[in-house]
């Protein structure tokens, strides 16, 4: 019974699958996110989209842009704006380290997934560097090779 509650508490709502294909992931952090009530209810229905989503530092605070959370169906006039910027919560010392890394040329903050951890909405945020076309081709080739090796191993058993 306790195991079921633990599994229910760590539920991935939506993941950004393209991020791992488009970028080299250098470092990751789990951050909290400031949400309105109707946004939490919409997230519990898995009504979110991380496509084209990114994070930016503004005046010492971390903000998440272009996270689309669809309006809650049973919401009323207090429903939220689907694309509003949302504040991310991080410890001050983590933010200070992050400032120096983000200012380097070509590095960006991209969310990898949005999940509930113990009933609280969290974002896995990654510091990334964009891949070149040849890197993307190599990633596809590595996946195909791994798939072929797995098939060959499975057939030989």
SVG drawing of the C-alpha trace seen along z (x, -y; Angstrom):
<svg xmlns="http://www.w3.org/2000/svg" viewBox="-17 -43 48 62">
<polyline fill="none" stroke="black" stroke-width="0.4" points="0.0,0.0 2.8,-2.4 4.6,-1.6 1.6,-2.6 1.5,-6.0 5.2,-6.5 4.8,-5.6 1.8,-7.9 3.8,-10.8 6.5,-10.7 4.4,-10.9 5.8,-12.4 3.3,-14.7 5.0,-15.5 8.6,-15.1 10.6,-17.0 11.8,-14.1 13.3,-16.4 15.6,-18.0 17.8,-14.9 18.0,-14.8 18.6,-18.5 21.0,-19.3 24.0,-18.0 22.9,-17.9 25.7,-19.3 23.9,-19.5 20.5,-19.1 18.5,-20.4 15.1,-19.7 13.3,-23.0 10.0,-23.9 7.5,-25.9 5.0,-28.6 1.5,-27.7 -2.1,-28.8 -4.8,-26.4 -6.3,-25.9 -2.9,-25.2 -2.3,-22.4 -5.6,-20.8 -4.9,-21.0 -1.5,-19.4 -3.1,-16.5 -5.0,-15.9 -1.6,-15.9 -2.7,-18.9 0.7,-20.5 3.2,-21.0 7.0,-21.6 7.6,-22.2 9.6,-25.4 9.9,-25.9 13.0,-27.5 14.1,-29.2 15.8,-32.6 17.4,-34.5 15.7,-37.9 16.9,-40.2 18.2,-37.3 15.1,-35.1 14.6,-32.1 11.5,-32.2 10.1,-29.5 8.7,-30.8 6.4,-29.1 5.2,-26.3 1.7,-25.7 -0.7,-24.5 -4.2,-24.2 -7.0,-26.0 -8.8,-23.8 -12.1,-22.7 -14.2,-23.2 -12.5,-26.5 -14.4,-29.7 -13.4,-33.4 -10.4,-32.7 -8.8,-30.4 -5.2,-31.0 -3.4,-32.3 -2.0,-29.2 1.4,-30.8 2.1,-33.1 5.8,-33.1 6.1,-31.0 8.7,-31.5 11.0,-28.6 12.2,-28.1 15.8,-27.3 18.2,-27.8 20.1,-31.1 23.6,-29.4 22.4,-27.2 21.2,-30.3 24.6,-32.0 26.4,-29.1 23.9,-28.9 24.4,-32.6 28.0,-32.1 27.3,-29.0 24.4,-30.5 26.4,-33.5 28.8,-31.3 28.3,-31.4 25.8,-28.9 24.4,-27.5 20.7,-27.5 18.3,-26.3 15.7,-23.8 13.1,-21.8 13.5,-18.0 10.2,-17.1 7.4,-18.3 6.4,-15.9 4.8,-15.6 7.2,-14.7 5.3,-14.0 2.3,-15.9 4.3,-19.0 4.9,-20.1 8.6,-20.1 10.6,-20.8 13.8,-19.0 15.8,-21.8 18.9,-21.2 21.9,-23.3 22.3,-22.4 24.4,-23.2 23.0,-22.8 24.0,-19.9 25.3,-20.3 23.7,-18.3 26.5,-15.7 26.0,-15.1 22.3,-14.5 23.2,-11.9 25.6,-10.2 23.0,-10.0 20.6,-8.3 23.3,-5.9 24.1,-5.0 20.4,-4.3 20.1,-2.1 23.3,-0.2 22.1,0.4 18.7,1.6 20.4,4.0 22.7,5.4 19.7,5.9 17.8,7.8 20.9,10.0 21.3,10.8 17.6,11.6 17.7,13.9 20.8,15.8 19.1,16.8"/>
</svg>
